[in-house]
Each structure stands twice: as structure tokens, then as C-alpha cells.
């Protein structure tokens, strides 16, 4: 158990440059929220729903992080800062997932009032940037990154970087996938959480300019082909 806790603290330290020691990480609200969720989830699985809810509400009071007791969470979940994070009942989170403040793993309410899979599934090594909303029973595949304030309502492919409202994938070279951990769900140095909307528009503008240049080249080539060959004048004797 002690070795497991040390490994958990080390996994957080590898993803967060702020703490100087493991002792600091023990004070993180995200660590407390996840630890108390383990207790609440055990009570939930034992059908002790009131006690599970009590632990859940007490954890939310202490940390401002609301994790439903029914949510399934894998190893080494890192909730950084954590204020305003909401994780719904049927959410499933894999290993080594990083979530920043203000994130919602929200659900869709069934019209018939019968519960089912209503919340997202996050695979291993996913990063969810601050303020992002992932809504409904969608799947975020391994190593995907959700940018700050993005709204995801559809499945996310493996290794994709999603930004915008509604979220759409940015064009990132495959070599970026193997890079070390990058905080806040950004894909590279080009996309910064504070300016990513402007930079995304610049990226789209560059793509449109390339498309226009290609169309202009095609049109010019078509005009050259369609022009009739010059007639040769008659030679006088």
C-alpha cells in the first residue's frame, strides 16, 4: 500500500513541475478527493448508497471537487487544482489521466428516466484542459488531449488534440504523440490555452490560403490547356 502511494505521488510529480517534494503533493485537493472517492465507491458497490453519498458530499465540501460514488477511476488520476471539477455517475477513467480545474464529465438525461451509460469514458493517458466539457456517453481514446474550454460531444480518436466549441481535431504530426507530458491539454508550443482560439483561426487561415493557391494553380493550368494553338501565316512565293 505504501509503495502504491509513493508510485502515485511520483506519477503526479512527473506531470507537475510545481511541487518540490512528495509532502507537498499530499496537500493537493485532487489527491484528497480521489482518496475519498475510493472509500465512497467501495460503499457504493456495497449498496450503502447513503454512506457513499455522505462521503461524496463531505469530499466536495473540503475540495470543491464532485466525484459521484458510482464513477469508476483507474490508477494515478491527477486532478490539478481541481476547483469546480465534476465527474458523473457512469463516467469511467483509465490510468494516468490528467484533469485540470473546471472540467465536467457530464451526462445526458434519458427521456424515460431509466439510468444507463450517460457519462464519458476516458482511456489511458488522456489530458483534459481547464474548463473543458465532455458530455454524454462518448469515448476519449488513449493519449488524446482536450484543449482548454473545448466542448466534446463525439468520440475522440486515439492521439487526437481537440479544441473549440464544438471540439474538433487539430492537425498534429504523429511525432507529437510520443512527446513527454505537456500540461493543460495543449498539443505543442503553437497552441497555448490563453490564445488558442486566435491561433486556431490562424491555422485555418493558412489552410485556406494553401487551398486557394492550389485552386489558382489548377485554374491557370486549365486555361493554358484550353487556349487554341496560334495559326501559322501563309508564306508568299
C-alpha positions in Angstrom: 0.0 0.0 0.0 2.8 2.4 0.9 4.7 1.6 -2.3 1.5 2.2 -4.3 1.1 5.6 -2.6 4.7 6.5 -3.4 4.2 5.5 -7.0 1.1 7.6 -7.2 2.8 10.7 -5.8 5.8 10.2 -8.2 3.4 10.0 -11.1 1.9 13.4 -10.1 5.3 14.9 -9.6 6.3 13.8 -13.1 3.3 15.7 -14.5 3.5 18.8 -12.3 6.7 20.9 -12.0 5.3 22.9 -9.0 5.9 20.5 -6.0 9.4 20.4 -4.5 8.7 17.1 -2.7 6.1 14.4 -2.2 5.0 16.0 1.0 3.6 19.0 -0.9 1.5 16.7 -3.1 -0.1 15.2 0.0 -1.8 18.6 0.4 -3.3 18.6 -3.1 -7.1 18.8 -3.0 -7.2 16.4 -6.0 -5.3 13.8 -4.1 -7.8 14.0 -1.2 -10.8 14.0 -3.5 -9.6 10.8 -5.3 -8.7 9.1 -2.0 -12.1 9.8 -0.5 -13.8 8.7 -3.7 -12.1 5.3 -3.3 -13.9 5.0 0.0 -17.2 6.3 -1.4 -17.0 3.9 -4.4 -16.4 0.9 -2.1 -19.5 1.9 -0.1 -21.5 2.4 -3.4 -20.5 -1.1 -4.7 -21.7 -2.5 -1.3 -25.1 -0.8 -1.9 -24.5 1.5 1.0 -25.7 4.5 -1.1 -26.4 6.9 1.7 -23.0 6.5 3.3 -21.4 6.7 -0.2 -23.2 10.0 -0.8 -22.2 11.3 2.6 -18.5 10.7 1.9 -19.0 12.2 -1.6 -20.6 15.4 -0.2 -18.0 15.7 2.5 -15.2 15.5 0.0 -16.9 18.1 -2.2 -17.2 20.4 0.8 -13.5 20.0 1.5 -12.1 20.2 -2.1 -14.8 21.7 -4.4 -14.4 18.5 -6.5 -17.6 16.5 -7.1 -17.0 12.8 -8.0 -20.1 10.7 -8.0 -19.5 7.5 -5.9 -20.5 5.4 -8.9 -17.7 6.7 -11.2 -15.0 4.2 -12.0 -11.5 5.6 -11.7 -8.3 3.8 -12.7 -4.7 4.3 -11.3 -2.9 7.6 -10.9 -5.6 10.0 -11.7 -4.2 13.6 -11.4 -6.7 16.4 -10.7 -4.6 19.5 -10.7 -6.0 22.5 -8.7 -9.4 20.8 -9.1 -11.8 23.6 -8.2 -15.1 23.0 -10.0 -14.4 19.5 -11.4 -17.5 17.4 -11.8 -17.4 13.7 -12.6 -20.7 11.9 -13.2 -22.0 8.6 -12.0 -21.3 6.4 -15.1 -18.0 8.1 -16.0 -15.1 5.8 -16.5 -11.5 7.0 -16.2 -8.4 4.9 -17.2 -4.9 5.1 -15.9 -2.6 8.1 -15.8 -5.3 10.6 -16.7 -4.8 14.3 -16.0 -7.7 16.6 -15.4 -7.4 20.4 -14.7 -9.7 22.8 -12.9 -13.3 23.4 -14.1 -13.7 20.2 -16.1 -17.0 18.5 -16.4 -17.5 14.9 -17.4 -21.2 15.4 -17.8 -24.1 13.2 -18.8 -27.2 13.2 -20.8 -30.6 12.6 -19.1 -32.6 9.7 -20.5 -36.1 10.7 -21.6 -37.6 7.6 -20.0 -36.0 8.3 -16.6 -34.1 4.9 -16.7 -30.4 5.2 -15.9 -27.8 3.8 -18.2 -24.4 4.8 -19.6 -24.8 8.6 -19.6 -21.2 9.9 -19.0 -17.9 9.8 -20.8 -15.2 7.2 -20.9 -11.6 8.4 -20.7 -9.0 5.9 -21.8 -5.4 5.8 -20.5 -3.1 8.8 -20.7 -5.8 11.3 -21.6 -5.2 15.0 -20.7 -8.3 17.3 -20.2 -7.5 21.0 -20.2 -9.1 23.5 -17.8 -12.7 24.4 -18.4 -13.3 21.6 -20.9 -16.7 19.9 -21.0 -17.0 16.3 -22.2 -20.7 15.5 -22.4 -22.6 12.2 -22.9 -21.5 8.6 -23.3 -18.6 9.4 -25.6 -15.2 7.7 -25.6 -12.0 9.6 -25.5 -9.3 7.3 -26.8 -5.8 6.8 -25.4 -3.3 9.7 -25.4 -6.0 12.2 -26.6 -5.7 15.8 -25.4 -8.7 18.0 -24.8 -7.8 21.7 -25.0 -8.9 24.3 -22.5 -12.7 25.3 -22.8 -13.3 22.7 -25.5 -16.8 21.1 -25.6 -16.7 17.4 -26.7 -19.9 15.7 -27.7 -18.5 13.0 -30.0 -16.0 10.2 -29.8 -12.3 11.3 -29.9 -9.8 9.2 -31.8 -6.5 8.0 -30.3 -3.9 10.7 -30.0 -6.1 13.5 -31.3 -6.0 17.0 -30.0 -9.4 18.6 -29.6 -10.1 22.3 -29.4 -13.0 24.7 -29.9 -16.8 24.7 -29.5 -17.9 22.1 -30.6 -14.5 20.5 -30.3 -12.7 19.4 -33.5 -9.4 17.8 -34.1 -6.3 19.9 -35.0 -3.7 18.8 -37.4 -0.8 17.5 -35.4 2.1 15.5 -36.7 2.2 11.9 -35.5 5.7 12.5 -34.0 4.0 14.8 -31.4 2.2 11.8 -29.8 5.5 10.4 -28.4 6.5 13.6 -26.6 6.7 14.0 -22.9 3.8 15.1 -20.8 2.5 18.6 -21.8 0.3 20.4 -19.2 -3.2 21.9 -19.8 -4.0 19.7 -22.7 -2.1 21.8 -25.3 -0.7 20.0 -28.3 2.5 21.9 -28.9 4.1 25.3 -28.5 1.8 26.8 -31.1 -1.4 26.2 -29.1 -1.5 28.0 -25.7 -4.6 27.9 -23.6 -4.7 31.6 -23.3 -4.6 32.3 -27.1 -5.6 29.0 -28.7 -8.8 30.4 -30.3 -6.8 33.1 -32.2 -4.1 30.6 -33.1 -6.6 28.1 -34.3 -8.1 30.7 -36.6 -4.6 31.5 -37.9 -4.1 27.8 -38.6 -7.4 27.6 -40.5 -6.5 30.8 -42.4 -3.2 29.2 -43.5 -5.0 26.1 -44.7 -7.5 28.2 -46.7 -4.6 30.2 -48.3 -3.0 26.9 -49.4 -6.3 25.7 -50.8 -6.8 28.9 -52.7 -3.2 28.8 -54.1 -3.8 25.2 -55.3 -7.1 26.2 -56.9 -5.5 29.1 -58.6 -2.7 26.9 -60.0 -5.3 24.4 -61.3 -7.3 27.1 -63.0 -4.2 28.6 -64.6 -3.2 25.2 -65.9 -6.7 24.6 -67.3 -6.6 28.0 -69.1 -3.3 27.2 -70.7 -4.5 23.8 -72.0 -7.8 25.2 -73.4 -6.1 28.0 -75.4 -6.0 27.3 -79.1 -2.6 27.0 -80.8 -1.6 30.1 -82.9 -2.3 29.7 -86.7 0.7 29.8 -89.0 0.6 32.6 -91.6 0.7 31.7 -95.4 4.1 32.2 -97.0 4.2 34.2 -100.1 6.0 33.0 -103.2 
